[in-house]
Amino acid sequence: MEGDIFSGIGNNGTQVNGRVMQTFQRSFGQVQDILDQNRLLINEINQNHESKIPDNLTRNVGLIKELNNNIRRVVNLYADLSTSFSRSVEGSVEEESAGKASQKRIRSG
């Protein structure tokens, strides 16, 4: 995972675990696929608009609905990513705190 965007992110040098990284990579891949599809939709919408052909303009209604749904999906994926990232950071902070607490020496009286 070296060189990935998130490879070293963590609190005080801790690594984000592999499962979280896989989730990020899968989600970013899905987002990129949707954005690529949106680019094609936008191009087709623009061509239909420029043609001013009534059937093409009518088709744009459906294409714009599809574009809006895709945007909604991207927003949801980013929201899920944000939640996953927050939970992973919280988990690593809790693990680190628990590790430090167990490393403290107990003074004998």
C-alpha positions in Angstrom: 0.0 0.0 0.0 3.0 2.2 0.0 2.4 5.5 -1.9 -1.4 5.3 -1.5 -3.1 8.4 -0.3 -3.9 7.0 3.1 -0.8 4.9 3.7 0.6 6.5 6.9 -2.5 8.3 8.0 -3.2 7.7 11.7 -2.7 9.2 15.0 0.9 9.5 16.2 2.2 7.3 13.4 -0.3 4.5 13.7 -1.4 2.9 10.4 -4.9 2.7 9.2 -5.8 -1.0 9.1 -6.0 -3.0 5.8 -9.8 -3.5 5.9 -10.3 0.3 6.1 -7.9 0.8 3.3 -9.8 -1.7 1.1 -13.0 0.1 1.9 -11.5 3.4 0.9 -10.1 2.0 -2.3 -13.3 0.3 -3.3 -15.4 3.4 -2.5 -13.1 5.7 -4.4 -13.2 3.3 -7.4 -17.0 3.4 -7.3 -16.9 7.2 -7.1 -14.5 7.4 -10.1 -16.7 5.0 -12.2 -19.8 7.2 -11.4 -17.9 10.4 -12.3 -16.8 8.9 -15.6 -20.4 7.9 -16.4 -21.5 11.5 -15.5 -19.0 12.9 -17.9 -20.5 10.8 -20.7 -24.0 11.8 -19.6 -23.1 15.5 -19.6 -21.6 15.3 -23.1 -24.7 13.6 -24.4 -27.0 16.1 -22.7 -25.0 19.0 -24.2 -25.1 17.4 -27.7 -28.9 16.9 -27.4 -29.3 20.5 -26.2 -27.3 21.9 -29.1 -29.2 19.8 -31.7 -32.5 21.4 -30.6 -34.2 18.2 -32.0 -37.4 17.7 -29.9 -36.8 14.0 -29.4 -33.3 14.7 -28.1 -34.5 17.4 -25.8 -37.1 15.0 -24.4 -34.4 12.4 -23.9 -32.5 14.9 -21.8 -35.1 14.8 -19.1 -34.3 11.1 -18.4 -30.5 11.8 -18.8 -30.7 14.6 -16.3 -32.6 12.4 -13.8 -29.9 9.8 -14.2 -27.2 12.4 -13.6 -28.9 13.6 -10.5 -29.2 10.1 -9.1 -25.5 9.5 -9.8 -24.6 12.7 -8.0 -26.7 11.5 -5.0 -24.8 8.2 -5.1 -21.5 10.0 -5.0 -22.6 12.1 -2.0 -23.7 9.0 -0.2 -20.4 7.2 -0.9 -18.4 10.2 0.4 -20.6 10.3 3.5 -20.0 6.6 4.1 -16.2 7.2 3.6 -16.3 10.1 6.1 -18.0 7.9 8.7 -15.6 5.0 8.1 -12.6 7.2 8.4 -13.8 8.9 11.6 -14.5 5.5 13.1 -11.1 4.2 12.2 -9.3 7.2 13.6 -11.4 7.0 16.8 -10.6 3.3 17.0 -6.9 3.9 16.6 -6.9 6.6 19.3 -8.7 4.3 21.7 -6.3 1.4 20.9 -3.3 3.8 21.4 -4.8 5.1 24.7 -5.4 1.5 26.0 -1.8 0.6 25.0 -0.3 3.5 26.9 -2.4 2.8 29.9 -1.2 -0.8 30.0 2.4 0.3 29.7 2.4 2.6 32.7 4.4 1.2 35.6 2.7 0.7 38.9 4.8 1.9 41.8 5.0 -0.3 44.7 4.5 1.3 48.0 
